[in-house]
Amino acid sequence: MKRRTTPLALVAFVAALLLALPALSQQDMTTVPDEAFKTRTRPPALFKHDEHNEKAKLDDCTACHHGEKDGKRDPGADTSGIPCSDCHAVEAKPGRTPLMRAFHKQCLGCHMTQKKGPVTCGDCHKPVK
């Protein structure tokens, strides 16, 4: 008797795989993704995703991967796997946070609040060796 995979089982497997990909893709992250910027004035910010989160004891993805509701930040919405540039344009419309400011506000704001981590340009934006 041949055993066939049901379409529902196949769909469930593919869905689970797709949901896991964003988390797996961040394991190898060494810099903040900045492909949205056409020109750079500095090298990409160094950022080892998993190493950072372990050291900072961050296990809630929404601490960084927040959503938005009615024009306000919604920390209850998890946007893991969605590039920041999907919501934050390099040249933002009035009343919206531009991408560079979103990166700086997110990272520097937390570092200053926690009184830990780099807060100067050269501490984050180092040439990748």
PEMO-V640729 format. One line per field, one symbol per residue. phi: phi as a letter, one per 30 degrees, with the letter a starting at -180 (. if undefined). A space follows every 10 residues. Layout:
phi=???
This chain:
phi=.dccddeddd dddddddddd eedddddcdb bddbddddbc cbdeddaced ddddddhcbc edeccccbbh icdbddccce iceeddccde cddeicdded ddeddddded ddddhbjdbc eddcccedc
